[in-house]
Amino acid sequence: MDTKKYLFSNKDLIKLILPLIADQFLQALVGLADSVMIASVGEAAVSGVSLVDTLMFLVISIFAAAATGGAVIAGQYLGKNNEEMACKAANELLSFTLKASLGVTILAYLGRNLMIRTVFGNIEQDVMYNCKVYMLIVFASIPMIALYNAGTSLFRAMGDSALAMKISLLMNGVNIGGNALLIYGFQRGVEGAAIPTVLSRGLACGLILYCLNRPKNRIHIYHPFSLKTQWMLLKKILYLGVPGGVENSMFQLGKILVLGVVSGFGTASIAANAVANNIASFAILPGLAIGFAMLPVAAQCVGAGDFELVSYYTKKLMKAVYLCLLISNAIVVLLLPAIIRAYGLSEEAGGYTYRILIFYCGCVVTIWPPSFFLPNTLRAAADVKFTLILSAVSMWVFRIGCSVVFGVYLDMGVFGIWVAMGVDWLFRGICFTIRYVGGKWKHASVV
């Protein structure tokens, strides 16, 4: 392929990917630091925060999908060199996100007690108390994190991930500093973890919107800004965002339903599952970062109508994913004993955590890339219905079904939950690879 045809040089890709990796690392580090600090309060606090965070991830993932849809649309307009429409798409994404997130926040507060009883069932009283306290505070941050994610998605669509990394650095610094002050200094327990979360997300939201208001950006807030719905643009955003939102929400719902199974195994299993989830985020973070980079790269190529270039970048970045995951997982395995000791878990919970993560790292370096990186190419090419249907089938049959079979009926406990996850990944990876190689994803640009 002639180099002159490349939309992204190696230097462009590095400038896009490295800040994303740093950003993902910061987010994972904050999650790890949060859980270590909360662990000083007790296993009930770790369990309560973990259960609520799973609900929060469900809500955040829905808005993240809408943000992805908006960013893909804006990226395709950039591929067509239509910056005015890219800006108008950004406006519609922000307007929709603001209105929808406020509505979700109100509903979340009204139904929070019902959610706890319905989703988590009969959990121990001290875990229930920590759930309620943490939930009451962090739900206020839903609009903030939704708008922040929308803003960062738009900057990634421009190929600028460095700004989001800088804001993330500040946000996470405020979060960690606030946690240390309130948990260790003022002995505020789970409140000490929740309050800095809200404050740091509010700060990040304000900064990203301020930066997005600069006219010098290829994508910026188009004035006059209006909350009035632009249906033509919203339909395009939701065409990509709704299947992604359903897919993400089902994925998180599956985790929540599985947590219901885990909660029946006792506090040690809940704590082990929570700690394993925090550490596991480090194992996949370079893959997630490169996957985020694949979306704007593929979207601009699709907008330009060059599917040969989409395939070129997919293969190039897939190789980078495998290499980076090998390195990150080797580091996780080497540091695992020391990290587990830092949590101060019981011997039972620590043993569960170690076994889970050794298995998990093996899955990441083999089957994670085709399961989670490859679908981003399909989504950027508007092949969202296939990814939705496949993910739904795989989740219900393997993630949830096998969790019950392995965890309960085969008496594998919390480890069986993670084995079921591996089966889910394997099925997804095989199907996405077949779809990609078959070429049916090569649709016309949505815009």
Backbone hydrogen bonds, N-H to C=O, Kabsch-Sander energy under -0.5 kcal/mol:
donor,donor_aa,acceptor,acceptor_aa,energy
5,K,2,D,-2.0
6,Y,3,T,-1.7
13,L,9,S,-2.4
14,I,10,N,-2.4
15,K,11,K,-2.4
16,L,12,D,-1.6
17,I,13,L,-3.0
18,L,14,I,-2.4
20,L,16,L,-0.8
21,I,17,I,-2.5
22,A,18,L,-2.4
23,D,19,P,-2.5
24,Q,20,L,-2.7
25,F,21,I,-2.5
26,L,22,A,-2.3
27,Q,23,D,-2.3
28,A,24,Q,-2.5
29,L,25,F,-2.7
30,V,26,L,-2.4
31,G,27,Q,-2.1
32,L,28,A,-2.4
33,A,29,L,-3.0
34,D,30,V,-3.2
35,S,31,G,-2.1
36,V,32,L,-2.3
37,M,33,A,-2.5
38,I,34,D,-2.9
39,A,35,S,-2.0
40,S,36,V,-0.7
40,S,37,M,-0.9
41,V,38,I,-2.0
42,G,38,I,-0.9
46,V,42,G,-1.8
47,S,43,E,-2.6
48,G,44,A,-2.5
49,V,45,A,-2.5
50,S,46,V,-2.1
51,L,47,S,-2.2
52,V,48,G,-1.9
53,D,49,V,-2.7
54,T,50,S,-1.6
55,L,51,L,-1.2
56,M,52,V,-2.4
57,F,53,D,-2.7
58,L,54,T,-1.4
59,V,55,L,-1.8
60,I,56,M,-3.1
61,S,57,F,-2.5
62,I,58,L,-1.3
63,F,59,V,-1.5
64,A,60,I,-2.4
65,A,61,S,-1.7
66,A,62,I,-1.5
67,A,63,F,-2.4
68,T,64,A,-2.2
69,G,65,A,-2.5
70,G,66,A,-2.5
71,A,67,A,-2.5
72,V,68,T,-2.6
73,I,69,G,-2.2
74,A,70,G,-2.6
75,G,71,A,-2.7
76,Q,72,V,-2.5
77,Y,73,I,-2.1
78,L,74,A,-2.0
79,G,75,G,-2.1
80,K,76,Q,-1.2
81,N,78,L,-1.8
82,N,77,Y,-2.9
83,E,81,N,-0.7
86,A,82,N,-1.5
87,C,83,E,-2.1
88,K,84,E,-2.0
89,A,85,M,-2.3
90,A,86,A,-1.7
91,N,87,C,-2.3
92,E,88,K,-2.1
93,L,89,A,-2.2
94,L,90,A,-2.4
95,S,91,N,-2.6
96,F,92,E,-2.6
97,T,93,L,-2.4
98,L,94,L,-2.3
99,K,95,S,-2.1
100,A,96,F,-2.8
101,S,97,T,-2.4
102,L,98,L,-1.8
103,G,99,K,-1.7
104,V,100,A,-2.4
105,T,101,S,-2.2
106,I,102,L,-2.0
107,L,103,G,-2.1
108,A,104,V,-2.6
109,Y,105,T,-2.1
110,L,106,I,-2.1
111,G,107,L,-2.1
112,R,109,Y,-0.8
115,M,111,G,-2.3
116,I,112,R,-1.9
117,R,113,N,-2.1
118,T,114,L,-2.7
119,V,115,M,-2.7
120,F,115,M,-0.5
120,F,116,I,-1.6
121,G,116,I,-0.6
121,G,117,R,-0.8
123,I,121,G,-1.6
128,M,124,E,-2.4
129,Y,125,Q,-2.4
130,N,126,D,-1.7
131,C,127,V,-2.1
132,K,128,M,-2.2
133,V,129,Y,-2.2
134,Y,130,N,-2.2
135,M,131,C,-2.6
136,L,132,K,-2.1
137,I,133,V,-1.0
138,V,134,Y,-2.4
139,F,135,M,-1.7
140,A,137,I,-1.4
141,S,138,V,-1.9
142,I,139,F,-1.5
145,I,141,S,-2.6
146,A,142,I,-2.1
147,L,143,P,-2.3
148,Y,144,M,-2.1
149,N,145,I,-2.3
150,A,146,A,-1.9
151,G,147,L,-2.4
152,T,148,Y,-2.5
153,S,149,N,-2.1
154,L,150,A,-1.7
155,F,151,G,-1.9
156,R,152,T,-2.2
157,A,153,S,-1.8
158,M,154,L,-0.9
159,G,156,R,-1.6
160,D,155,F,-2.6
161,S,159,G,-0.7
165,M,161,S,-1.5
166,K,162,A,-2.1
167,I,163,L,-2.4
168,S,164,A,-2.6
169,L,165,M,-2.3
170,L,166,K,-1.8
171,M,167,I,-3.0
172,N,168,S,-2.9
173,G,169,L,-1.9
174,V,170,L,-2.4
175,N,171,M,-2.1
176,I,172,N,-2.8
177,G,173,G,-2.5
178,G,174,V,-2.5
179,N,175,N,-2.4
180,A,176,I,-2.6
181,L,177,G,-2.2
182,L,178,G,-2.7
183,I,179,N,-3.0
184,Y,179,N,-0.6
184,Y,180,A,-1.4
185,G,180,A,-1.2
185,G,181,L,-0.6
186,F,181,L,-1.4
188,R,182,L,-2.8
191,E,188,R,-1.4
192,G,189,G,-0.8
193,A,189,G,-0.5
193,A,190,V,-0.8
194,A,190,V,-2.0
195,I,191,E,-2.5
197,T,193,A,-0.8
198,V,194,A,-1.8
199,L,195,I,-2.3
200,S,196,P,-2.7
201,R,197,T,-1.9
202,G,198,V,-2.1
203,L,199,L,-2.0
204,A,200,S,-2.2
205,C,201,R,-2.4
206,G,202,G,-2.1
207,L,203,L,-2.1
208,I,204,A,-2.4
209,L,205,C,-1.9
210,Y,206,G,-1.8
211,C,207,L,-2.3
212,L,208,I,-1.9
213,N,209,L,-0.8
213,N,210,Y,-0.7
214,R,211,C,-1.4
217,N,214,R,-1.6
220,H,218,R,-0.5
221,I,212,L,-2.2
222,Y,87,C,-0.5
231,W,229,T,-0.9
233,L,230,Q,-0.5
234,L,230,Q,-2.7
235,K,231,W,-2.6
236,K,232,M,-1.2
237,I,233,L,-2.5
238,L,234,L,-3.0
239,Y,235,K,-2.0
240,L,236,K,-1.2
241,G,237,I,-3.2
242,V,238,L,-2.8
244,G,240,L,-1.2
245,G,241,G,-3.1
246,V,242,V,-3.1
247,E,243,P,-2.6
248,N,244,G,-3.0
249,S,245,G,-2.9
250,M,246,V,-2.5
251,F,247,E,-2.1
252,Q,248,N,-2.5
253,L,249,S,-3.1
254,G,250,M,-2.7
255,K,251,F,-1.6
256,I,252,Q,-2.3
257,L,253,L,-3.0
258,V,254,G,-2.4
259,L,255,K,-2.0
260,G,256,I,-1.5
261,V,257,L,-1.1
262,V,258,V,-2.6
263,S,259,L,-3.1
264,G,260,G,-0.5
264,G,261,V,-1.0
265,F,262,V,-2.3
266,G,263,S,-0.9
270,I,266,G,-2.0
271,A,267,T,-2.8
272,A,268,A,-2.3
273,N,269,S,-2.5
274,A,270,I,-2.3
275,V,271,A,-2.7
276,A,272,A,-2.6
277,N,273,N,-2.0
278,N,274,A,-1.8
279,I,275,V,-2.5
280,A,276,A,-2.7
281,S,277,N,-1.1
282,F,279,I,-1.4
283,A,279,I,-0.8
284,I,280,A,-1.1
285,L,281,S,-0.6
288,L,284,I,-2.4
289,A,285,L,-2.3
290,I,286,P,-2.3
291,G,287,G,-2.1
292,F,288,L,-2.4
293,A,289,A,-1.8
294,M,290,I,-1.8
295,L,291,G,-1.0
297,V,293,A,-1.7
298,A,294,M,-2.9
299,A,295,L,-2.6
300,Q,296,P,-2.2
301,C,297,V,-1.7
302,V,298,A,-2.8
303,G,299,A,-2.6
304,A,300,Q,-1.7
305,G,302,V,-1.4
306,D,301,C,-2.5
307,F,305,G,-0.8
310,V,306,D,-1.1
311,S,307,F,-2.2
312,Y,308,E,-1.9
313,Y,309,L,-2.4
314,T,310,V,-2.2
315,K,311,S,-2.3
316,K,312,Y,-2.1
317,L,313,Y,-2.7
318,M,314,T,-2.0
319,K,315,K,-1.7
320,A,316,K,-1.3
321,V,317,L,-2.2
322,Y,318,M,-2.1
323,L,319,K,-2.1
324,C,320,A,-2.5
325,L,321,V,-2.6
326,L,322,Y,-2.0
327,I,323,L,-1.6
328,S,324,C,-2.7
329,N,325,L,-2.4
330,A,326,L,-1.6
331,I,327,I,-1.9
332,V,328,S,-2.0
333,V,329,N,-2.4
334,L,330,A,-2.0
335,L,331,I,-2.1
336,L,332,V,-1.0
339,I,335,L,-2.3
340,I,336,L,-2.5
341,R,337,P,-1.9
342,A,338,A,-1.6
343,Y,339,I,-0.9
343,Y,340,I,-0.8
344,G,340,I,-0.6
344,G,341,R,-1.1
345,L,340,I,-0.8
350,G,346,S,-2.8
351,G,347,E,-2.0
352,Y,348,E,-2.0
353,T,349,A,-2.3
354,Y,350,G,-2.2
355,R,351,G,-2.0
356,I,352,Y,-2.4
357,L,353,T,-2.2
358,I,354,Y,-1.9
359,F,355,R,-1.7
360,Y,356,I,-2.4
361,C,357,L,-2.5
362,G,358,I,-1.4
363,C,359,F,-1.6
364,V,360,Y,-2.3
365,V,361,C,-1.9
366,T,363,C,-0.8
367,I,363,C,-2.6
368,W,363,C,-1.0
368,W,364,V,-0.7
371,S,367,I,-1.0
372,F,368,W,-2.4
373,F,368,W,-0.6
373,F,369,P,-1.8
374,L,369,P,-2.0
376,N,373,F,-1.6
377,T,373,F,-0.6
377,T,374,L,-1.2
378,L,374,L,-1.1
379,R,375,P,-2.6
380,A,376,N,-2.2
381,A,377,T,-1.1
382,A,379,R,-1.9
383,D,378,L,-3.0
384,V,382,A,-1.1
387,T,383,D,-1.2
388,L,384,V,-2.0
389,I,385,K,-2.6
390,L,386,F,-2.6
391,S,387,T,-2.1
392,A,388,L,-2.4
393,V,389,I,-2.4
394,S,390,L,-2.7
395,M,391,S,-2.3
396,W,392,A,-2.3
397,V,393,V,-2.4
398,F,394,S,-2.2
399,R,394,S,-1.5
400,I,395,M,-2.8
401,G,396,W,-1.2
402,C,398,F,-1.0
404,V,400,I,-1.9
405,V,401,G,-2.1
406,F,402,C,-3.4
407,G,403,S,-2.3
408,V,404,V,-1.9
409,Y,404,V,-1.7
410,L,405,V,-2.3
411,D,408,V,-0.5
412,M,406,F,-2.3
413,G,407,G,-1.8
415,F,412,M,-0.9
416,G,412,M,-0.5
416,G,413,G,-0.7
417,I,413,G,-0.8
417,I,414,V,-0.5
418,W,414,V,-1.0
419,V,415,F,-1.7
420,A,416,G,-2.1
421,M,417,I,-1.3
422,G,418,W,-1.7
423,V,419,V,-1.8
424,D,420,A,-2.2
425,W,421,M,-2.5
426,L,422,G,-2.2
427,F,423,V,-2.1
428,R,424,D,-2.3
429,G,425,W,-2.9
430,I,426,L,-2.0
431,C,427,F,-2.1
432,F,428,R,-2.9
433,T,429,G,-1.9
434,I,430,I,-2.0
435,R,431,C,-2.2
436,Y,432,F,-2.5
437,V,433,T,-2.6
438,G,434,I,-2.0
439,G,435,R,-1.0
439,G,436,Y,-0.7
440,K,435,R,-0.7
442,K,439,G,-1.4
443,H,381,A,-0.5
443,H,441,W,-2.4
